[in-house]
Amino acid sequence: MKHVVGISLGSSRRDHSVTVNLLGEECKVERFGSDGDMRRMIELIKEYDGKVDAFGLGGIDLYVSAVDKRYILRDAKKITRAAKLTPIVDGSGLKHTLERRVIEYLAANTDIFKERRKVLLTCAMDRLGMAQALFDAGCDVTLGDFLYILNVPLPLKSLKTLARLARILAPIVVQLPFSMIYPTGEKQGENKPRQARYFLENDIIAGDFHFIHRYMPPELPGKIVITNTVTRDDVRYLKERGVKTLVATTPEMEGRSFGTNIMEALLVSLAGSNKELSEDQYDRMLEDLKFTPRIEELQ
């Protein structure tokens, strides 16, 4: 049996454990949140290091992407050093492949992109594959990196502009405490609307669920949300706020969709690798697994 453990900077209230069969292999998947405590994350990694097949690093990314260049986050580097024997991945390798495939699947198999859609992508530096696929699908995309990471009223309309600005800012951003960039621990349960007009004037809201949850306005009537890592409570929350359709980029496993970090750890363990795989390897494995996005009509 393969054993994969997700260690998250997020809330322990979202912990979950399942056993699934993938490619003929029994896989035990567990997720442990540290409630924003990085020292606890390091302790958990040390506790399981060498005893499990792969770690998924959740609630924090290893890198900030400036579209064509990656910068490693200072805080993430401290955490990953704790894993001496077990490979540890943050989902960024898989995200680029999986989320691009999700948008392509929706374009080919649903009516979501039948008309030209206005899309708010809360952070493209975190989801470059999704961003590129949305532009390829003919969408009018607003990139919210400056709106929601830096709280600067600067909506961007092209990846070229984002790349130019990110090359200047990313080396500074990666030195900041991660809690200044992304909601961690109990903050993930808080809703503090920011730049609400961009949520309301777009047809589709896409990106990390914790970004969406934290900054969305009280109501999102008729919107389509494309996101990841949703629990039953998250689905109920979106439904109560009027969201019409939910698309989860990772498959449901006994009541919740895990993050791409855990899904990437699963693929690394199934491949018997001690490191992140290549995009081609992820693509082949996703083809074999026949993963399709989870689509729920909420209203």
N, C-alpha and C positions, 0 to 999 in steps of 0.2 A: 504493500500500500504506500502510495505517495502521501507525504504530509507537508502541507504548506501553511505557514502562519503569517498573517498580516499584522504588523505592529504599527499602530496609528497614533498620531498626535491628537486625534480627535477624541470624542466622548466615549467612555466605556459603556454608555447606555446603548450604543449601536453595535455591541459585541454580538457575534453570531458564530455558530459552528454547524457544518454540514458534512456529509459524506456523499460524493457523487462519483459516477462512473464516466470517465472520459477516455476515448480511444482504447476501450477494453481494460482500463486500469482504474482500480479503486483509489479515490483521492480524498483525504481528509483535509478540510479547509477550515481554519479558525481565524478569527479576527479579534485582537485585543486593543482596546483604546487606552491611552495613558492620561486622558483628561488634560492635555496641554503640557504635561510634565516630560521634558526631554530626558531627564535623568532616569525616569521610570522606563522610557523607551529603551534606553541603553541597557538597563538591568534586564528587561525582557529578552532583548536580543542575545545578551550574554547567556541567559538561562537556557535558551533554545538552540544556541549556536552548535552546529555539529550533530544535533538530534533531529533536525527536520531537513527536508529536501530543498526548500527555498523560502526566503522571506519576501513579503511584499511590504514596502515602506509606504505607509498611508498618512494622509493629513499633512504631508510635506513633500515637495518635489526635490530631487537631487539637483535639477538644473533649471535655470531660466533661459529660454531660447530667444535669441535675437533674430529669428527666422533662419539665418544661414550660419549662426554660431551659437554654441551653448556655453553658459557660464555656471559653474557649480556654486550652490548656496553654501555659505559658511556654516550655518547650523546643521545642514544635512550631512556635510562632511564629517562632523563630530559624531553623528549618530551611526553612520555606516561603518566607521572604523571599528565598532564593537563586534561586527561579524567577521570572525577570523576564518571560519571553515565553511559556512553556509552562504551560497550566493544570495545577494539582496538586490532587488530591483524596485523601481518606483512607478512603473507603468508607462513611463515616457516612451520606451522603445515600442511597446505594443500599441500605445495610443495613436501613434502616427499612422499605423496600418489599419487597426480595427475601426477607428472612428471615421477614417476616409471611406472604408468599405460600408459603414452604416449609412452615410449620406448617399453613396452610390446605390445602395440597396433601396433606400426610400425613393430615390429618383426613378428607379427602374420598376418598382413593384407597388407603389402607392401613388395617390394623387397629391401628396404633400407639396411637391415641387412642380405640379402641373402648370400652375401660374407662377409668374415671377414673385418671389416672396421677399419681404423685408425681414432681415434677421439681425438680432442683437447677439453677438458672441461675446460673452462677458470677459474672456481672456484668451486671445489668440496665441500668446507666447506659451501658454500651457497646452494648447490644442491645435498645433500647426496643421496636422493632417485634416482635421475637421474644417479649419478655416479655408484651406486650399480647395477642398471638395465643395464647400458652400459657394465659393466664387465660381468654380467649374460648373456648378448646377445652375448658374445664371442668377443667383440671389443678389439682392441689394444688401450688402453686409455692413453693419456698424461694429467696429472692433472696440471693445470696452476696456482695453488694458489700462489706459490712463484714467478712465472714469472710475474704475472700481479698485484698482491696485493703489494708485497714487492720489485718488480723489481730485483729479485735475479735470476740469470740464473741456476735454479735448477728445471728441469722438473721431476715430480714424476710419477711413473708407478704403484703404488699400494696404496690402501686406508690404509693398515697397516702402511706403511712408513709415509703417511700424518698424521695419528693419532699420531704417536710417536713424530713427529716434532711439530704438532699443540698443543699438550699438553704443550710444552715448550713455544711456541710463543704466543698462543692465549691470555693468561692473560696479556701480554704486549700490544698486538694489540688492545684489547678492550678499553684500556685507551687512545689511540690516538684520535685526532680529526677525525671525520668520513671522512672529506674531503681529508685526507691523504690516505684513504683506497679505496675510491670509488668516481667516478666522480659525482658531484652534480651541480645543477643549470645549468648555461650556459655551464659548462665544458662537460655536456652530449652531446652537439652538436659538440664538438671538436674531431678531429681524429688525434691522435699522435701515429703512429705505434710503437709497442714495441715487441721485440722477434718475428719478422714477420715470421721467418722460420717455427715456429710451426703451424702457420695458413696455410702456403703453403704446408707443407709436410703431412698434415692430410686430409682425405677425408671429414670428418664431423667436423664442428665447433659448439659446443654446450655451452649453458650457458646464462647468463644475457645479454640482448641486449646491454645495455650501456657499459659493458665491451668489448663486441665484436666490437661495433662501434668505441669505443675510441682507441683500440689497433690494429685493423686489418690493413693490408697493403692496398694500393690503389686498388688492384685487387684481387678478389677471384674466378678465373675462374673455373667453374664446381663444386664448392663446395656445400655441403648440410649444411644448417644452421638450428639448432634446438634451438629455443629461445622463448622469451615471450614479451609481451608489445610492439607490433609493430603497428605503425600508417601507413596510406597510404604513407606518405613521406618516412618512414623507408623501406617499401617494394620497393618503387621506387629506393631508395639509393642502396639497395642490388642488385636489378636487373641491375642497371647501372654498378656495379662493377663485374658483371659476375657470381654472385651466381646462381646456377642451380635450386635448390629446397629450399623452405622455409617451415619449419614446426613450427607453432606457438602452444605452449602447451595449451593456453587458447583459447576459442572460439571467433570468431569475433562478435562484437556488433556494428553495424552501422559504419563500416569503420575502426575499430581498435580492437586489442586484449588487454584487460586490464591485469594488473599484477596479480600475484597470491594473493597479499595482498587484492585486491578488491574482487577477487573471493572467498577468504576465508571469508571476511566480509559478502558477500552475503549468504554463507552457514550458517554462525553463526546466521545471522538475520532470515533466513528461519527456522532454528531449534529453534528459540526463546531463544537462549542461551545468557548468559552474559559473556562468556569466550570462549577461544579456545576449539574446539571439539577434541575428540580422533581420532586416525587414523582410527579405525573401523567405527566411525560415518561418517567421511569424505568419506570413501570408499563406504559405503551404499548409501550416498547421491549422489555421483558421478555416481553410478550404476543407481539410479533412474533418474538422469538428462540426462544420456546417452551422456555425453560429449565425443567428439572425437577430436583429434588434427586437426587443420586447415593446410592443405597441399596445397601449391601453386607451380606449375612449372613456374619459372620466365623466362626461356630462351626457 
